[in-house]
Amino acid sequence: MPRQGVIVAVLAFSGLVSSFMFTLMVPIQSKLPELLDATRDDTAWVVTSTLLAAAVITPISGRLGDMYGKRRIVLVLLGVMIAGSIIAALSPGIVGVIVGRTLQGAIVGVVPLGISILRDVLHEDRVDSAIALISATLGVGAALGLPISALIAQRSDWHLLFWAAAGLGAVSLVLVVLIVPVSVLRTAGRFDYVGAAGLAVGLIGILLAVSRGNTWGWTSPLTLGTGLGGLAVLAVWGWYELRISEPLLDLRVAARPAVLLTNIASVAMGFSLFSSNVSYPQMLEQPVATGVGFGLSLLAASLVVAPSGLVMMLLSPVSGRLSRRTGPKLLLILGAGSLLVAYVFTLLLSTEVWHLLVANVLIGVGIGFGYASMPMLIMRSVPQSETGASNGLNALCRSLGTSVAAAVVGAVLASNSADFNGTAAPTATAFTLSFVLGGAAALVALVVALFIPGSRDPHESHPSLRR
């Protein structure tokens, strides 16, 4: 078997590639109607399609990994992402780009599967630090990928973004084939196709309502129909999953206090993180004439945000050591507390660029600790045969938080805007409300984290963690 550090490095690289997919389109998002000769409503699907695919595939791929081998499913997801990138790179029109972006969303399942692989193949003394590193890639890839995407978009043809994604995916796939060992831990049984279809339909309905509500109107029949219909489907899905012997997700395991509260905190953490991703760059890029913005270019603004990703990476070994000494619950509390401090700081000081730089560093501390703690808490509370599916569900909860934040904060910024030289721009009130919402979500995560059951020695409660 390759050295364990090399295995961790390969899975961390795959995590970076995964998170890079979500900043890939940011530099050209506002120009998509012109580039693709389509309406703004149609080009919004370039982003929405990736979100929907990621939400659906993450818990399903986790279950498939438990049953058929996590490494095998990682390779499948990487292959799907590469195919999607090539399709988008070769497509001059909107249909091909949307298809490609949908396929790119599959790679999000690589991170929870990679975390589950670590539990299977690493010595228990290295698991926590390795999980912290893989978890950090969720923020690092986004923070570092943004300036890279901006540089490519400014200096070259926009199709090169997709060729770069395909290249990164190909490198990751080869490294996984060569380095990551095959896990022999499998869950017997048949795949729950009905449960997978029900979960997919329910999630798509809810996420469509959340992500498109601003455009369709929050009280329109289409928004209410998709949202309430999705909730109804998930209710029936839950009833069905509790009554079959081999469910897609064991909801009884998911209902354990430690798992349930961790997932609730994950939704809140995801909301708090994405609130900053939406509001800080807009404030940095907004013209100085508005009285609120700093007039930075996309590349300059992304460099102000990027240190948060570096902080996450630097904190990963610290997170691992803290988890072994005190347990992951404290990490989640520290992470949520740091996010809360970041938003309070911004509400008090946001008149200089360095103020937002400091706030983003605090955001990096919060996400670095918080995202590292959640898979640790999950894997201490579920049997080893359920790690893939349970980590997939936790990743889904984070995605739900970010999706809701994108819709809610986007609506706040859009509805509290004023005309500046013929262009609508968010007002100071809009940004204040956004920061309040991000801070409130961090507070919810903090309170929920306090009630998560702790364990003096997490390895005692689950013999499968011992080596």
C-alpha positions in Angstrom: 0.0 0.0 0.0 1.3 3.5 -0.8 2.3 5.7 2.2 -0.7 7.0 4.0 0.4 10.6 3.6 0.4 10.2 -0.2 -3.1 8.7 -0.1 -4.3 11.8 1.9 -2.6 14.1 -0.5 -4.3 12.5 -3.5 -7.8 12.7 -1.9 -7.2 16.3 -0.8 -6.3 17.2 -4.5 -9.5 15.6 -5.6 -11.4 17.7 -3.0 -9.8 20.8 -4.4 -10.9 19.9 -7.9 -14.4 19.3 -6.6 -14.8 22.7 -4.9 -13.2 24.4 -7.9 -16.2 23.5 -10.0 -18.3 25.9 -8.0 -16.2 29.0 -8.6 -15.5 28.0 -12.2 -18.3 30.2 -13.7 -18.1 33.2 -11.3 -15.9 35.3 -13.4 -18.1 35.1 -16.5 -21.5 34.6 -14.9 -22.7 38.2 -15.6 -21.5 37.9 -19.2 -23.2 34.5 -19.9 -26.3 36.1 -21.7 -23.9 37.7 -24.2 -21.5 34.8 -24.5 -24.2 32.2 -25.0 -26.7 34.4 -26.9 -29.4 33.6 -24.4 -31.7 35.3 -21.8 -30.4 35.9 -18.3 -33.2 33.6 -17.1 -31.9 30.8 -19.3 -28.2 31.3 -18.4 -29.1 31.0 -14.7 -29.5 27.3 -15.4 -25.7 27.1 -16.0 -25.3 27.5 -12.2 -28.6 25.9 -11.1 -28.0 22.7 -13.0 -24.7 22.0 -11.2 -26.4 22.7 -7.8 -29.2 20.3 -8.5 -26.9 17.6 -9.7 -24.6 17.9 -6.7 -27.5 17.7 -4.3 -29.0 14.6 -5.9 -25.8 12.7 -6.5 -24.0 13.2 -3.1 -26.2 11.0 -0.9 -26.8 8.5 -3.6 -23.1 8.1 -4.5 -22.3 7.7 -0.8 -24.7 4.7 -0.6 -23.2 3.3 -3.8 -19.8 3.6 -2.4 -20.8 1.7 0.8 -22.1 -1.1 -1.4 -19.8 -1.3 -4.4 -16.6 0.2 -3.2 -15.8 3.9 -2.5 -12.8 4.1 -4.7 -14.7 2.7 -7.7 -17.5 5.3 -7.3 -14.9 8.1 -6.9 -13.5 7.1 -10.2 -17.0 7.0 -11.8 -17.7 10.5 -10.5 -14.4 11.9 -11.8 -15.1 10.3 -15.2 -18.5 11.9 -15.3 -17.0 15.3 -14.4 -14.4 15.1 -17.1 -17.0 14.2 -19.7 -19.1 17.1 -18.6 -16.2 19.5 -18.8 -15.3 18.3 -22.4 -18.9 18.7 -23.5 -19.1 22.2 -22.1 -15.7 23.1 -23.6 -16.9 22.0 -27.1 -20.3 23.6 -26.9 -20.8 27.1 -28.4 -24.5 27.3 -27.2 -26.3 27.2 -23.9 -27.7 23.6 -24.1 -24.3 21.9 -24.3 -23.0 24.1 -21.5 -25.9 23.3 -19.2 -25.5 19.6 -19.9 -21.8 19.8 -19.2 -22.3 21.8 -16.0 -24.9 19.2 -14.8 -22.4 16.4 -15.3 -19.7 18.5 -13.5 -21.9 18.6 -10.4 -21.3 14.8 -10.0 -17.8 15.4 -8.6 -19.2 16.9 -5.3 -19.7 13.3 -4.1 -15.9 12.8 -4.2 -15.3 14.7 -0.9 -17.6 12.7 1.4 -16.5 9.4 -0.3 -12.9 10.5 0.2 -13.5 11.1 3.9 -15.0 7.6 4.2 -12.0 6.1 2.5 -9.8 7.7 5.1 -11.6 5.9 7.8 -11.2 2.6 6.0 -7.5 2.8 5.2 -5.7 5.0 7.7 -4.5 4.3 11.1 -6.8 5.8 13.7 -4.1 8.2 14.9 -4.1 9.9 11.5 -7.8 9.9 10.7 -8.8 13.1 12.4 -6.0 15.2 10.8 -6.6 13.7 7.4 -10.4 14.4 7.7 -9.7 18.0 8.7 -7.4 18.4 5.6 -10.0 16.9 3.2 -12.8 19.0 4.7 -10.7 22.1 4.4 -10.5 21.6 0.6 -14.2 22.5 0.4 -13.3 26.1 1.2 -9.7 26.2 -0.1 -10.6 25.1 -3.6 -13.3 27.8 -3.8 -11.2 30.5 -2.3 -8.1 29.8 -4.4 -10.1 28.8 -7.5 -11.8 32.1 -7.8 -8.7 34.2 -8.7 -7.4 31.4 -11.0 -10.8 31.4 -12.8 -10.8 35.2 -13.0 -7.3 35.2 -14.4 -8.1 32.6 -17.1 -11.4 34.4 -18.0 -9.6 37.8 -18.3 -6.7 36.5 -20.4 -8.2 33.9 -22.6 -11.3 32.4 -24.2 -13.9 31.3 -21.7 -14.0 27.8 -23.0 -10.5 27.3 -21.5 -12.1 27.3 -18.1 -13.7 24.0 -19.0 -10.6 22.5 -20.6 -8.8 23.4 -17.3 -11.4 21.6 -15.3 -11.1 18.5 -17.6 -7.4 18.5 -17.2 -7.6 18.7 -13.4 -10.1 16.0 -13.3 -7.9 13.7 -15.5 -4.9 14.3 -13.2 -7.1 13.5 -10.2 -8.5 10.3 -11.8 -5.0 9.0 -12.7 -3.7 9.7 -9.2 -6.7 7.9 -7.6 -6.1 4.9 -9.8 -2.4 4.7 -9.0 -2.4 5.7 -5.3 -5.7 5.1 -3.5 -6.1 1.5 -2.4 -9.3 -0.5 -3.0 -11.4 -0.6 0.2 -12.5 -4.2 1.1 -15.3 -2.9 3.4 -18.6 -3.3 1.6 -22.3 -3.3 2.7 -24.3 -6.2 1.4 -27.7 -5.9 -0.1 -29.5 -4.4 -3.1 -29.5 -0.8 -4.1 -32.8 1.1 -3.4 -33.7 2.5 -6.8 -37.2 3.6 -5.6 -35.6 5.5 -2.7 -33.0 7.1 -5.0 -35.7 8.3 -7.4 -37.9 9.6 -4.6 -35.0 11.5 -3.0 -33.9 13.0 -6.3 -37.4 14.2 -7.2 -38.0 15.7 -3.7 -34.7 17.5 -3.6 -35.0 18.8 -7.1 -38.4 20.2 -6.3 -37.3 22.0 -3.1 -34.0 23.3 -4.6 -35.8 24.6 -7.7 -38.2 26.6 -5.5 -35.3 27.9 -3.5 -32.9 28.7 -6.3 -35.4 30.1 -8.8 -37.9 31.7 -6.4 -36.4 35.2 -7.0 -37.0 34.9 -10.7 -40.4 33.1 -10.6 -41.8 35.0 -7.7 -41.9 33.5 -4.2 -45.7 33.2 -4.2 -46.1 32.1 -7.8 -47.8 28.8 -8.6 -44.6 27.4 -10.1 -42.5 28.2 -7.0 -45.1 27.0 -4.5 -45.9 23.9 -6.6 -42.2 22.8 -6.9 -41.4 23.6 -3.3 -44.5 22.1 -1.6 -44.4 19.2 -4.1 -40.8 18.4 -3.2 -41.7 18.5 0.5 -44.6 16.1 -0.1 -42.4 13.7 -2.1 -39.8 13.7 0.7 -42.4 13.0 3.3 -43.6 9.9 1.3 -40.0 9.0 0.7 -39.2 9.0 4.4 -42.3 6.9 5.2 -41.1 4.4 2.5 -37.5 4.3 3.7 -38.5 3.4 7.3 -40.5 0.4 6.0 -38.0 -1.4 3.8 -35.2 -3.6 4.9 -32.5 -2.1 2.7 -33.1 1.6 2.5 -31.0 4.1 0.5 -30.5 6.0 3.8 -31.1 4.5 7.2 -33.2 7.2 8.7 -33.0 5.6 12.2 -29.3 6.2 12.1 -29.8 9.7 10.8 -32.2 10.4 13.6 -29.6 9.7 16.3 -29.1 12.9 18.3 -25.4 13.4 17.4 -26.1 12.8 13.7 -29.3 14.8 13.6 -27.9 17.8 15.4 -24.7 17.8 13.4 -26.7 17.8 10.2 -28.8 20.7 11.4 -25.6 22.6 12.4 -24.3 21.8 8.9 -27.3 23.6 7.2 -26.7 26.6 9.4 -22.9 26.6 8.8 -23.5 26.3 5.0 -25.8 29.2 5.1 -23.4 31.3 7.1 -20.5 30.5 4.8 -22.3 31.3 1.6 -23.7 34.5 3.0 -20.2 35.8 3.0 -19.5 34.4 -0.4 -22.4 36.4 -1.8 -22.1 39.6 0.1 -18.3 40.3 0.6 -17.3 40.1 -3.1 -20.2 42.3 -4.2 -19.3 44.9 -1.6 -15.6 44.8 -2.8 -16.5 45.0 -6.5 -19.3 47.6 -6.2 -18.3 51.1 -7.5 -17.1 53.6 -5.0 -19.7 56.1 -6.3 -22.4 54.0 -4.6 -21.1 55.0 -1.2 -20.8 51.4 -0.2 -18.4 49.6 -2.5 -14.7 49.6 -2.9 -14.5 49.5 -6.8 -12.1 46.5 -7.0 -11.9 44.2 -10.0 -13.0 40.6 -9.8 -9.4 39.5 -9.6 -8.5 42.0 -6.8 -11.7 41.1 -4.9 -10.9 37.4 -5.1 -7.4 38.0 -3.7 -9.0 39.7 -0.7 -11.2 36.6 -0.2 -8.5 34.0 -0.9 -6.7 34.2 2.5 -9.7 32.5 4.1 -8.9 29.4 2.1 -5.2 29.5 3.1 -6.3 29.8 6.8 -8.5 26.7 6.4 -5.5 24.7 5.0 -3.2 25.9 7.8 -5.7 25.0 10.4 -6.2 21.4 9.3 -3.4 19.8 11.4 -4.5 22.0 14.3 -8.0 20.7 13.9 -6.8 17.1 13.9 -4.8 17.5 17.1 -7.7 19.4 18.9 -10.1 16.7 17.9 -8.0 13.9 19.3 -7.6 15.8 22.6 -11.0 17.3 23.2 -13.3 15.7 20.6 -14.8 17.3 17.5 -17.7 18.9 19.3 -15.4 21.7 20.6 -14.2 22.3 17.0 -17.7 22.9 15.8 -18.3 25.3 18.7 -15.1 27.2 17.9 -16.0 27.3 14.2 -19.5 28.6 14.7 -18.2 31.1 17.3 -15.5 32.4 14.8 -18.2 32.9 12.1 -20.3 34.8 14.6 -17.3 37.1 15.5 -16.6 37.7 11.8 -20.1 39.0 11.1 -20.2 41.1 14.3 -16.8 42.6 13.3 -18.2 43.4 9.8 -21.3 45.0 11.2 -19.0 47.3 13.4 -16.2 47.8 10.8 -16.7 47.6 7.1 -15.3 50.9 5.7 -11.9 49.7 4.6 -10.7 46.8 2.5 -8.6 45.5 5.3 -11.8 45.2 7.4 -13.2 42.7 5.0 -9.9 41.0 4.8 -9.9 40.4 8.5 -13.5 39.3 8.4 -12.6 36.7 5.7 -9.7 35.4 7.7 -12.2 34.8 10.6 -14.6 33.2 8.2 -11.7 30.9 7.2 -11.1 30.0 10.8 -14.8 29.2 11.3 -15.2 27.1 8.3 -11.8 25.4 8.8 -12.8 24.2 12.3 -16.5 23.7 11.5 -16.2 21.7 8.3 -13.5 19.6 9.9 -15.6 18.7 12.8 -18.8 17.6 11.1 -17.6 14.4 9.4 -15.7 13.5 12.6 -18.9 13.8 14.6 -20.8 11.8 12.0 -18.3 8.9 11.8 -18.2 8.6 15.6 -22.0 8.1 15.6 -22.7 5.7 12.7 -21.5 2.1 12.0 -18.7 1.8 9.5 -21.0 0.2 6.9 -23.0 3.5 6.8 -20.1 6.0 6.6 -20.5 6.7 2.8 -24.2 7.4 2.9 -24.1 9.3 6.2 -21.2 11.6 5.0 -23.2 12.1 1.8 -26.2 13.2 3.8 -24.1 15.6 5.8 -22.7 17.0 2.6 -26.2 17.4 1.3 -27.2 19.4 4.4 -24.3 21.8 3.8 -25.4 22.2 0.2 -29.0 22.9 1.3 -27.6 25.7 3.6 -25.6 27.2 0.8 -28.5 27.0 -1.6 -30.9 28.7 0.8 -28.3 31.4 1.5 -27.8 32.1 -2.2 -31.5 32.6 -2.7 -32.2 34.5 0.5 -29.1 36.8 0.5 -29.6 37.3 -3.2 -33.2 38.4 -2.7 -32.1 40.8 0.1 -29.5 42.4 -2.0 -31.8 42.7 -5.0 -34.8 44.0 -3.1 -32.8 46.6 -1.2 -31.1 48.3 -4.1 -30.9 51.8 -5.5 -30.2 53.3 -8.9 -26.7 54.6 -9.4 -26.0 56.0 -12.9 -28.6 53.8 -14.4 -27.4 50.6 -12.7 -29.2 49.0 -9.7 -26.7 48.4 -6.8 -27.3 47.1 -3.3 -27.5 49.7 -0.6 -25.8 49.8 2.8 -29.0 48.5 4.4 -28.9 45.5 2.0 -25.4 44.5 3.1 -26.2 45.1 6.8 -29.2 42.7 6.5 -27.0 40.1 4.7 -24.4 40.3 7.5 -27.1 40.0 10.1 -28.5 36.9 8.4 -25.0 35.3 8.2 -24.4 36.0 11.9 -27.8 34.7 12.9 -27.1 31.4 11.0 -23.7 31.2 12.8 -25.5 31.7 16.1 -27.9 28.9 15.3 -25.0 26.6 14.5 -23.3 27.6 17.8 -26.4 26.8 19.9 -27.1 23.5 18.2 -23.4 22.5 18.6 -23.7 23.0 22.3 -26.4 20.3 22.5 -24.6 17.6 20.5 -23.8 14.7 22.7 -20.1 14.4 23.5 -17.9 11.4 24.2 -14.9 11.2 26.5 -13.3 8.7 24.2 -15.0 8.5 20.8 -13.1 5.3 19.8 -14.7 3.4 22.7 -18.3 3.8 21.3 -17.4 2.4 17.9 -15.0 -0.5 17.9 -14.8 -0.2 14.1 -12.6 2.9 14.6 -9.9 0.8 16.3 -7.0 -0.6 14.4 
